[in-house]
Structure formats: C-alpha cells, structure tokens
Amino acid sequence: MQKARSTKYQRLAKKLCDKILSGQYPPGIKLPGHRVLAQQYNVSTITANHALDELLKAGLAVRKPRSGTFVAETTGKLNEVFVVLPDTESQDSAKFADYWSGIASQASEYDVQINSLQIGQFKKQLAGPAEHFSRKGILLVMVDDKKIFPILSKLKIPVVMVGREDTLFDYCACEDRRRACRNLVIAMHKSGAKHIAFLANRNASNHRQAEEGFIEAMDILGIGKKYICNITSNDPCWQAEEFLKTQPEVDAVIPMGAFLPIATMPAILKADRKILIGVMTETSSMLQLRETAIIAHYSQKQAGKIAMELLREIAQKKITAPVTRYTSYEILYPEKN
C-alpha cells in the first residue's frame, strides 16, 4: 500500500511550521500574507491560503481582522506530551512506574496533558503530518531505538531522553550512575571491604556507565585488580555463584540494575564467607535492602520531574545548547535495629 502524497498546501504549511518552531518566525510576528507566500513559493494564492488555514488549525497562528495572520503567542507552551516506552513495558510496570509518577506530577503542575504509548504505536503516529505534532513534546523513557532519531530530528519539536544518557540526543534527564557507583564503592571500602566485585550486564548502557564509576573509584583508592563479572547467562544466580567460587578473596559485591540484585542474592547469601552488598536504586524496591546493604539511592520519580522541567524549557527556548541533567543521590548505610 502506497503512502498518500502530501498536497502543495500541506508541504507549504510544513515549511511555515518549521520556521515557527525553529524560531525563525517568533511568537507575535506577522506572517507573510497569501499573496506574498504565493510569490515566494511559486504557488497559487488559494494554496497559500490553505497553508495558513492549516497553521490556524494547529494553533500555531492566529488571524486578526484587517491586520493579517500572526504567529501565536503561545507557541512555546506545550499542550500535550507523548511519554514513549519500550514495546515490552507499560507505565505501570515496576521499572517505569516511578518515572511515570514524576512525569505526571510535573505535568499536572504545568497543566499539560500526557499520554503514554509504546514505541511501536508511536512510530505509527510519526507517519502522520508534522503539523499534528505542533505544541507537543516527547519523553523517551529508556527507549533504545536508533532508527527513531532521524525521524524526530526532522520534526523539530522538544525531545528528552529519560533514564539513560544517549549521545544521539541533545537533551537527557537521568540518574548520575557514574558518580553514584563511584561513591558507593568508596563507601564500601570505608566500611572494610578490600576486594569489591561489580556484577553487570555490559549489553545495557546504564550498566556500562555504572561500571565506569566503579573503575574510577578503584583507581582513586589505588586498587589495581578490578573484579568485574559480565552476567550474560540465562541463570545469573548460577553465574554469580561460580564467579564467587573462583574469586575467594572477593568480600563485597555490587550487583547492578533492577533485576540482578534480586536474581543473584541467593548466591551472595550462601557464599562460604560474609560478603558486603552494595546496590543502586534502579527501582525504589531496592530500598527493601536497607537493613543489609549499602545503597546508592537516587530517584526515578525525580528523573521524571526533571525531564518534564527540561522539556518545558526547551519548548520555551530557554535552553538551546545540549544538556544532561542528573538527579541527586545519597549513600545510605544499613539501618540498625
């Protein structure tokens, strides 16, 4: 089935839309009239009028009697935000519920409508006219899809990557996993750990960033040997158990992520020696380990709030240079009864 071709007035409307969203036509400025547009773009005055009507429908322009058509003063205000999730997740899943809570809280304060959808659904919406995305923003929550980047770049609307750093995107709001892991290692060392191991899945970008912090900490502490176990098995508990057997000097471990701490905990607890545990709050459920582990605590809810704040500032053109904003974090020591 062939994709329907856009008409002349739709193509002209998109060109004008791009100029408005890029700031070339700032809020409040008078747009060229239909006769001027017809001459500039070599179209009929009817086509030019239709294009201006499209801008009016999209809320990008307003018409003033006997004065002309002007760029709407509210072009920097977001009316709606798409919260895009991986196809395997929903806003209620344990991994994303805290992000959603923060996004929803900030959106309510800004009086902005939010809608969650999976990446597959979102791609279908991207196939529609660009004008449909006027005064809208996009939050990509932990989405790892390189193919979507060039499409979003052409739309020229505010986009923020949430929960992970991604060099493809100019704007990110996420947890500072490098620094958090670095200071977690230092805290564990101060608590008596001499040989700390890092358990992670190196296929996950967030795990790799935390690993960088782990290595930084070991260098700061002057520890030459770095114990790193790349968990690739379908049975992470078995792999962790084998790793601990072959590295009998390891007296502390940091299982990274939301899944590995739970999956590897039986192997850590049944080791033939006491092992100090350190975790990072990839989900708030990690706080259940307060009595037994040292925790690098950061908040996905705060990341969601920061993302909405950043998206709004981009829409208002308060920010134009690339930036990554991080959540705060703190090191929590085991609670003593």
Secondary structure, 3 states (H helix, E strand, C coil): CCCCCCCHHHHHHHHHHHHHHCCCCCCCCECCCHHHHHHHHCCCHHHHHHHHHHHHHCCCEEEECCCEEEECCCCCCCCEEEEEECCCCCCCCCCCHHHHHHHHHHHHHHCCEEEEEEHHHHHHHHCCCHHHHCCEEEEEECCCCCCHHHHHHHHCCCEEEECCCCCCCCEEEECCHHHHHHHHHHHHHHCCCCCEEEEECCCCHHHHHHHHHHHHHHHHHCCCCCEEEECCCCCHHHHHHHHHHHCCCCCEEEECCCCHHHHHHHHHHCCCCCCEEEEECCCHHHHHHCCCEEEEEECHHHHHHHHHHHHHHHHCCCCCCCEEEECCEEEECCCCC
